[in-house]
Amino acid sequence: MKSKTLAAWLAFLGGPFGLHRFYLHGARDWLAWLLPVPTLLGAYGVLRMASLGQDDVASWLLVPVLGFTVAGCCLAAIVYGLKKPEDWNARFNPAAEPEDPAGRTRWATVWAIVLSLMIGAAVLMTSIAMSFQAYFENQVEEGRKISE
């Protein structure tokens, strides 16, 4: 039986590494194996930014990749948590009754949704703001070079 609450928490906490996909779809899910790639690329961008600063072009290209991956996984947690029990059990527990407890929404599910919404929105907005700021600063600097 696949628990909706556990899937939501796995998407929120371990989603960037594909844990929720492994839980729901098994080890043959190709997307679960691909999710760590943008996560690690984005983490590399964060390390570059910490050591080289915000002026590093590779950093401001890679950091939003991590942010969008985290935000996407938070969105998956929200979608899982808000799914009706009948729909959840029909999709992930086809042998179970439509009202089986595995698909029910509990307080732990609600907290996964709330935290996913808060963290996901903050990460998404921060990623967008950082990438646009770095892009426009780079464009201004290039414009100054041309005008000199």
N, CA, C and O of each residue as an XYZ file, in Angstrom:
592
protein
N       0.838     -1.182      0.000
C       0.000      0.000      0.000
C       0.885      1.249      0.000
O       1.796      1.373      0.819
N       0.614      2.154     -0.908
C       1.374      3.401     -1.011
C       0.630      4.498     -0.248
O      -0.500      4.849     -0.586
N       1.275      5.023      0.772
C       0.682      6.038      1.623
C       0.819      7.427      0.991
O       1.902      7.819      0.556
N      -0.286      8.153      0.947
C      -0.284      9.510      0.415
C       0.557     10.429      1.293
O       1.276     11.288      0.784
N       0.470     10.253      2.595
C       1.235     11.082      3.523
C       2.724     10.861      3.345
O       3.486     11.825      3.270
N       3.150      9.615      3.276
C       4.568      9.324      3.089
C       5.068      9.850      1.749
O       6.179     10.372      1.667
N       4.268      9.719      0.708
C       4.668     10.216     -0.614
C       4.833     11.738     -0.595
O       5.764     12.268     -1.202
N       3.937     12.438      0.096
C       4.041     13.894      0.182
C       5.304     14.300      0.933
O       6.005     15.221      0.512
N       5.600     13.628      2.035
C       6.811     13.960      2.793
C       8.082     13.596      2.024
O       9.074     14.323      2.086
N       8.058     12.482      1.307
C       9.220     12.123      0.498
C       9.444     13.126     -0.626
O      10.587     13.458     -0.943
N       8.367     13.610     -1.228
C       8.508     14.617     -2.284
C       9.048     15.919     -1.710
O       9.867     16.587     -2.341
N       8.594     16.280     -0.523
C       9.054     17.523      0.105
C      10.502     17.425      0.570
O      11.302     18.316      0.287
N      10.845     16.364      1.272
C      12.182     16.262      1.867
C      13.226     15.641      0.941
O      14.377     16.076      0.928
N      12.839     14.642      0.179
C      13.816     13.948     -0.653
C      13.512     13.995     -2.132
O      14.107     13.263     -2.923
N      12.587     14.856     -2.501
C      12.185     14.956     -3.895
C      13.301     15.276     -4.867
O      13.360     14.677     -5.941
N      14.199     16.209     -4.527
C      15.276     16.518     -5.472
C      16.198     15.332     -5.774
O      16.968     15.375     -6.733
N      16.124     14.295     -4.976
C      16.899     13.085     -5.246
C      16.012     11.950     -5.761
O      16.480     10.823     -5.921
N      14.744     12.239     -6.019
C      13.839     11.275     -6.623
C      13.229     10.260     -5.677
O      12.664      9.266     -6.133
N      13.324     10.479     -4.370
C      12.841      9.480     -3.416
C      11.349      9.200     -3.563
O      10.924      8.050     -3.459
N      10.553     10.232     -3.803
C       9.112     10.023     -3.960
C       8.804      9.210     -5.211
O       7.867      8.412     -5.217
N       9.581      9.406     -6.261
C       9.360      8.641     -7.490
C       9.754      7.175     -7.310
O       9.076      6.275     -7.807
N      10.862      6.945     -6.590
C      11.243      5.563     -6.296
C      10.175      4.880     -5.451
O       9.858      3.712     -5.673
N       9.621      5.606     -4.484
C       8.586      5.044     -3.625
C       7.324      4.700     -4.420
O       6.746      3.628     -4.239
N       6.905      5.601     -5.292
C       5.641      5.405     -5.998
C       5.756      4.542     -7.251
O       4.824      3.809     -7.581
N       6.884      4.620     -7.951
C       6.986      3.957     -9.251
C       8.058      2.876     -9.312
O       8.132      2.137    -10.294
N       8.882      2.773     -8.287
C       9.901      1.732     -8.259
C      11.222      2.167     -8.874
O      11.377      3.300     -9.331
N      12.163      1.240     -8.871
C      13.526      1.531     -9.317
C      13.643      1.667    -10.831
O      14.682      2.104    -11.324
N      12.622      1.311    -11.565
C      12.685      1.412    -13.036
C      12.200      2.755    -13.562
O      12.160      2.963    -14.775
N      11.837      3.656    -12.683
C      11.358      4.976    -13.096
C      12.546      5.830    -13.533
O      13.402      6.172    -12.717
N      12.598      6.170    -14.810
C      13.746      6.904    -15.336
C      13.816      8.331    -14.802
O      14.908      8.879    -14.653
N      12.663      8.942    -14.509
C      12.676     10.298    -13.961
C      13.276     10.322    -12.559
O      13.933     11.291    -12.179
N      13.053      9.266    -11.797
C      13.653      9.191    -10.460
C      15.174      9.176    -10.553
O      15.860      9.741     -9.701
N      15.689      8.535    -11.577
C      17.144      8.478    -11.753
C      17.700      9.786    -12.312
O      18.876     10.091    -12.111
N      16.874     10.559    -13.009
C      17.342     11.826    -13.579
C      17.262     12.998    -12.605
O      18.016     13.961    -12.749
N      16.376     12.940    -11.625
C      16.202     14.061    -10.698
C      17.479     14.480     -9.959
O      17.661     15.678     -9.738
N      18.362     13.574     -9.570
C      19.586     14.038     -8.898
C      20.516     14.867     -9.785
O      21.342     15.618     -9.267
N      20.401     14.751    -11.095
C      21.307     15.483    -11.984
C      21.134     16.996    -11.846
O      22.119     17.680    -11.570
N      19.921     17.558    -12.026
C      19.806     19.004    -11.828
C      20.051     19.426    -10.382
O      20.515     20.537    -10.125
N      19.740     18.543     -9.447
C      19.993     18.860     -8.039
C      21.483     19.033     -7.791
O      21.901     19.995     -7.146
N      22.279     18.110     -8.298
C      23.721     18.201     -8.092
C      24.344     19.341     -8.895
O      25.281     19.988     -8.428
N      23.830     19.591    -10.096
C      24.320     20.740    -10.870
C      24.035     22.045    -10.128
O      24.898     22.919    -10.050
N      22.839     22.173     -9.589
C      22.495     23.368     -8.820
C      23.320     23.499     -7.560
O      23.730     24.602     -7.197
N      23.571     22.385     -6.884
C      24.422     22.424     -5.686
C      25.842     22.845     -6.054
O      26.487     23.577     -5.304
N      26.329     22.388     -7.203
C      27.637     22.826     -7.687
C      27.631     24.339     -7.943
O      28.613     25.021     -7.651
N      26.536     24.857     -8.483
C      26.409     26.297     -8.685
C      26.434     27.071     -7.384
O      27.028     28.146     -7.308
N      25.788     26.526     -6.351
C      25.809     27.176     -5.030
C      27.237     27.206     -4.484
O      27.672     28.219     -3.937
N      27.970     26.092     -4.632
C      29.364     26.059     -4.174
C      30.230     27.043     -4.958
O      31.087     27.712     -4.381
N      30.009     27.134     -6.270
C      30.751     28.106     -7.081
C      30.450     29.524     -6.637
O      31.351     30.358     -6.542
N      29.180     29.798     -6.363
C      28.803     31.143     -5.940
C      29.412     31.480     -4.583
O      29.799     32.623     -4.338
N      29.495     30.489     -3.707
C      30.093     30.724     -2.391
C      31.584     31.026     -2.509
O      32.117     31.838     -1.752
N      32.253     30.379     -3.450
C      33.695     30.594     -3.561
C      34.067     31.709     -4.540
O      35.061     32.400     -4.318
N      33.303     31.902     -5.608
C      33.663     32.889     -6.629
C      32.808     34.153     -6.601
O      33.155     35.149     -7.236
N      31.715     34.120     -5.883
C      30.845     35.294     -5.801
C      29.736     35.249     -6.833
O      29.656     34.333     -7.651
N      28.885     36.258     -6.777
C      27.720     36.300     -7.657
C      28.057     36.719     -9.075
O      27.202     36.615     -9.955
N      29.257     37.184     -9.326
C      29.621     37.612    -10.674
C      29.953     36.452    -11.593
O      30.103     36.648    -12.799
N      30.069     35.268    -11.057
C      30.376     34.091    -11.862
C      29.143     33.701    -12.676
O      28.086     33.406    -12.118
N      29.293     33.703    -14.008
C      28.162     33.428    -14.891
C      27.633     32.006    -14.695
O      26.420     31.799    -14.666
N      28.520     31.039    -14.562
C      28.075     29.653    -14.369
C      27.251     29.519    -13.093
O      26.305     28.734    -13.044
N      27.603     30.275    -12.070
C      26.854     30.211    -10.811
C      25.423     30.669    -10.997
O      24.486     29.982    -10.589
N      25.249     31.833    -11.617
C      23.878     32.324    -11.729
C      23.079     31.590    -12.787
O      21.870     31.793    -12.894
N      23.722     30.747    -13.566
C      22.970     29.858    -14.451
C      22.589     28.553    -13.756
O      21.536     27.984    -14.043
N      23.445     28.074    -12.840
C      23.211     26.778    -12.195
C      22.357     26.855    -10.932
O      21.602     25.925    -10.645
N      22.461     27.935    -10.181
C      21.716     28.032     -8.921
C      20.201     27.952     -9.143
O      19.523     27.256     -8.387
N      19.643     28.639    -10.152
C      18.192     28.488    -10.365
C      17.773     27.065    -10.734
O      16.631     26.677    -10.484
N      18.666     26.294    -11.315
C      18.332     24.899    -11.632
C      17.981     24.146    -10.348
O      17.015     23.384    -10.309
N      18.776     24.367     -9.304
C      18.473     23.754     -8.004
C      17.149     24.279     -7.457
O      16.324     23.512     -6.962
N      16.957     25.581     -7.549
C      15.723     26.178     -7.034
C      14.488     25.662     -7.744
O      13.479     25.371     -7.102
N      14.556     25.544     -9.064
C      13.403     25.048     -9.813
C      13.151     23.570     -9.528
O      12.002     23.127     -9.513
N      14.211     22.813     -9.304
C      14.041     21.399     -8.962
C      13.361     21.249     -7.602
O      12.432     20.456     -7.447
N      13.829     22.011     -6.627
C      13.225     21.963     -5.288
C      11.772     22.432     -5.348
O      10.893     21.816     -4.745
N      11.524     23.517     -6.071
C      10.152     24.032     -6.177
C       9.240     23.025     -6.883
O       8.082     22.866     -6.497
N       9.745     22.355     -7.899
C       8.949     21.337     -8.590
C       8.608     20.170     -7.693
O       7.502     19.632     -7.754
N       9.560     19.775     -6.855
C       9.297     18.677     -5.921
C       8.313     19.101     -4.837
O       7.496     18.295     -4.391
N       8.385     20.352     -4.413
C       7.396     20.859     -3.461
C       6.008     20.877     -4.097
O       5.014     20.575     -3.438
N       5.948     21.229     -5.368
C       4.674     21.186     -6.073
C       4.133     19.757     -6.150
O       2.931     19.536     -6.001
N       5.015     18.795     -6.382
C       4.587     17.391     -6.399
C       4.027     16.983     -5.044
O       3.032     16.262     -4.978
N       4.657     17.439     -3.959
C       4.163     17.131     -2.616
C       2.769     17.717     -2.404
O       1.904     17.079     -1.804
N       2.558     18.930     -2.900
C       1.246     19.567     -2.766
C       0.199     18.788     -3.565
O      -0.904     18.544     -3.076
N       0.543     18.403     -4.782
C      -0.395     17.655     -5.622
C      -0.734     16.311     -4.979
O      -1.897     15.911     -4.949
N       0.280     15.617     -4.466
C       0.020     14.337     -3.796
C      -0.882     14.535     -2.594
O      -1.842     13.789     -2.402
N      -0.575     15.543     -1.782
C      -1.338     15.760     -0.561
C      -2.778     16.160     -0.800
O      -3.650     15.848      0.011
N      -3.041     16.847     -1.904
C      -4.398     17.319     -2.185
C      -5.238     16.338     -2.994
O      -6.420     16.580     -3.237
N      -4.635     15.250     -3.404
C      -5.364     14.254     -4.203
C      -6.455     13.596     -3.338
O      -6.225     13.267     -2.174
N      -7.624     13.415     -3.921
C      -8.730     12.766     -3.198
C      -8.361     11.312     -2.907
O      -7.680     10.679     -3.713
N      -8.803     10.773     -1.766
C      -8.462      9.389     -1.420
C      -8.850      8.380     -2.504
O      -8.109      7.436     -2.775
N     -10.015      8.587     -3.119
C     -10.442      7.650     -4.166
C      -9.481      7.680     -5.349
O      -9.122      6.641     -5.901
N      -9.070      8.895     -5.730
C      -8.147      9.029     -6.859
C      -6.766      8.466     -6.523
O      -6.125      7.814     -7.347
N      -6.323      8.735     -5.286
C      -5.016      8.224     -4.858
C      -4.994      6.697     -4.898
O      -4.084      6.092     -5.464
N      -5.998      6.094     -4.296
C      -6.034      4.631     -4.239
C      -6.245      4.013     -5.627
O      -5.717      2.938     -5.911
N      -7.007      4.682     -6.482
C      -7.195      4.164     -7.839
C      -5.881      4.191     -8.616
O      -5.615      3.301     -9.424
N      -5.059      5.215     -8.370
C      -3.802      5.363     -9.116
C      -2.679      4.520     -8.528
O      -1.992      3.808     -9.260
N      -2.484      4.591     -7.215
C      -1.315      3.976     -6.594
C      -1.613      2.708     -5.804
O      -0.692      1.954     -5.487
N      -2.861      2.462     -5.483
C      -3.272      1.250     -4.772
C      -4.481      0.643     -5.476
O      -5.569      0.612     -4.901
N      -4.319      0.167     -6.692
C      -5.489     -0.277     -7.472
C      -6.221     -1.474     -6.867
O      -7.409     -1.661     -7.130
N      -5.543     -2.277     -6.070
C      -6.200     -3.445     -5.475
C      -6.970     -3.086     -4.203
O      -7.715     -3.916     -3.680
N      -6.802     -1.873     -3.706
C      -7.436     -1.468     -2.452
C      -8.820     -0.876     -2.707
O      -9.180     -0.532     -3.833
N      -9.571     -0.774     -1.628
C     -10.876     -0.112     -1.677
C     -10.664      1.390     -1.921
O      -9.620      1.927     -1.550
N     -11.628      2.065     -2.533
C     -11.473      3.507     -2.778
C     -11.259      4.331     -1.511
O     -10.578      5.356     -1.548
N     -11.830      3.895     -0.398
C     -11.690      4.648      0.852
C     -10.629      4.050      1.777
O     -10.688      4.262      2.988
N      -9.682      3.327      1.246
C      -8.627      2.713      2.055
C      -7.845      3.792      2.807
O      -7.640      4.882      2.273
N      -7.403      3.509      4.046
C      -6.687      4.508      4.837
C      -5.388      5.023      4.202
O      -4.937      6.111      4.559
N      -4.783      4.291      3.288
C      -3.528      4.743      2.672
C      -3.707      6.040      1.898
O      -2.750      6.801      1.749
N      -4.903      6.307      1.404
C      -5.145      7.513      0.623
C      -5.749      8.659      1.406
O      -6.014      9.724      0.847
N      -5.969      8.454      2.687
C      -6.605      9.497      3.491
C      -5.647     10.633      3.805
O      -4.432     10.453      3.882
N      -6.237     11.808      3.984
C      -5.464     12.989      4.373
C      -5.462     13.082      5.886
O      -6.509     13.114      6.532
N      -4.261     13.126      6.431
C      -4.083     13.242      7.882
C      -3.442     14.593      8.183
O      -3.120     15.355      7.271
N      -3.260     14.883      9.470
C      -2.597     16.135      9.843
C      -1.164     16.164      9.333
O      -0.659     17.224      8.961
N      -0.515     15.026      9.313
C       0.857     14.986      8.784
C       0.863     15.330      7.300
O       1.810     15.947      6.813
N      -0.166     14.943      6.588
C      -0.284     15.295      5.166
C      -0.485     16.798      5.016
O       0.116     17.428      4.146
N      -1.328     17.361      5.860
C      -1.589     18.799      5.809
C      -0.309     19.573      6.080
O      -0.035     20.568      5.410
N       0.479     19.129      7.057
C       1.739     19.819      7.355
C       2.733     19.701      6.200
O       3.487     20.637      5.935
N       2.740     18.580      5.527
C       3.604     18.435      4.350
C       3.176     19.415      3.265
O       4.022     20.011      2.597
N       1.869     19.585      3.085
C       1.364     20.537      2.089
C       1.742     21.964      2.469
O       2.236     22.723      1.635
N       1.510     22.325      3.717
C       1.787     23.692      4.175
C       3.276     24.017      4.044
O       3.640     25.067      3.514
N       4.126     23.127      4.522
C       5.570     23.376      4.436
C       6.054     23.386      2.989
O       6.933     24.172      2.635
N       5.496     22.530      2.166
C       5.865     22.522      0.754
C       5.483     23.827      0.078
O       6.234     24.355     -0.742
N       4.322     24.339      0.423
C       3.882     25.609     -0.154
C       4.786     26.747      0.295
O       5.197     27.575     -0.519
N       5.097     26.792      1.586
C       5.950     27.868      2.103
C       7.361     27.804      1.529
O       7.861     28.790      0.988
N       7.990     26.664      1.644
C       9.377     26.515      1.199
C       9.465     26.582     -0.327
O      10.346     27.246     -0.874
N       8.560     25.901     -1.002
C       8.584     25.892     -2.459
C       8.416     27.283     -3.051
O       9.134     27.650     -3.981
N       7.481     28.057     -2.526
C       7.276     29.420     -3.026
C       8.485     30.297     -2.735
O       8.905     31.078     -3.589
N       9.046     30.178     -1.542
C      10.222     30.985     -1.189
C      11.421     30.631     -2.070
O      12.129     31.521     -2.542
N      11.648     29.352     -2.291
C      12.768     28.919     -3.126
C      12.569     29.357     -4.570
O      13.510     29.812     -5.219
N      11.356     29.221     -5.069
C      11.074     29.618     -6.444
C      11.287     31.118     -6.636
O      11.948     31.529     -7.590
N      10.742     31.930     -5.751
C      10.889     33.383     -5.882
C      12.342     33.816     -5.715
O      12.802     34.718     -6.414
N      13.065     33.183     -4.798
C      14.479     33.501     -4.615
C      15.283     33.131     -5.854
O      16.158     33.887     -6.275
N      14.996     31.991     -6.432
C      15.714     31.562     -7.638
C      15.465     32.521     -8.794
O      16.393     32.897     -9.509
N      14.214     32.912     -8.973
C      13.896     33.848    -10.044
C      14.576     35.193     -9.807
O      15.166     35.763    -10.726
N      14.496     35.696     -8.590
C      15.095     36.999     -8.282
C      16.609     36.975     -8.467
O      17.181     37.901     -9.042
N      17.255     35.923     -7.981
C      18.714     35.844     -8.116
C      19.145     35.739     -9.567
O      20.110     36.386     -9.973
N      18.450     34.939    -10.348
C      18.862     34.777    -11.737
C      18.621     36.051    -12.536
O      19.469     36.429    -13.345
N      17.490     36.724    -12.335
C      17.246     37.968    -13.058
C      18.203     39.071    -12.626
O      18.685     39.838    -13.459
N      18.478     39.154    -11.330
C      19.415     40.169    -10.851
C      20.789     39.966    -11.470
O      21.392     40.916    -11.969
N      21.282     38.747    -11.442
C      22.603     38.470    -12.007
C      22.613     38.709    -13.517
O      23.580     39.247    -14.055
N      21.550     38.314    -14.191
C      21.481     38.513    -15.638
C      21.519     39.997    -15.984
O      22.292     40.412    -16.848
N      20.690     40.800    -15.317
C      20.638     42.221    -15.647
C      21.911     42.946    -15.223
O      22.337     43.874    -15.911
N      22.521     42.558    -14.127
C      23.808     43.150    -13.759
C      24.867     42.833    -14.803
O      25.695     43.682    -15.134
N      24.840     41.619    -15.319
C      25.777     41.230    -16.363
C      25.527     42.040    -17.636
O      26.475     42.466    -18.296
N      24.273     42.251    -17.978
C      23.950     43.030    -19.169
C      24.375     44.485    -19.020
O      24.862     45.083    -19.980
N      24.201     45.062    -17.840
C      24.626     46.438    -17.595
C      26.146     46.547    -17.720
O      26.660     47.498    -18.309
N      26.848     45.585    -17.172
C      28.312     45.589    -17.252
C      28.777     45.472    -18.699
O      29.707     46.167    -19.109
N      28.142     44.607    -19.471
C      28.498     44.480    -20.888
C      28.170     45.761    -21.644
O      28.917     46.147    -22.543
N      27.084     46.421    -21.305
C      26.737     47.693    -21.932
C      27.754     48.772    -21.610
O      28.070     49.594    -22.470
N      28.265     48.789    -20.405
C      29.324     49.752    -20.027
C      30.598     49.503    -20.818
O      31.264     50.447    -21.243
N      30.939     48.229    -21.018
C      32.128     47.923    -21.784
C      32.008     48.397    -23.226
O      32.968     48.900    -23.809
N      30.815     48.230    -23.794
C      30.592     48.659    -25.177
C      30.657     50.175    -25.303
O      31.190     50.696    -26.282
N      30.114     50.887    -24.312
C      30.067     52.345    -24.391
C      31.409     53.007    -24.123
O      31.569     54.191    -24.418
N      32.359     52.299    -23.584
C      33.669     52.908    -23.290
C      34.561     52.961    -24.468
O      35.688     53.445    -24.367
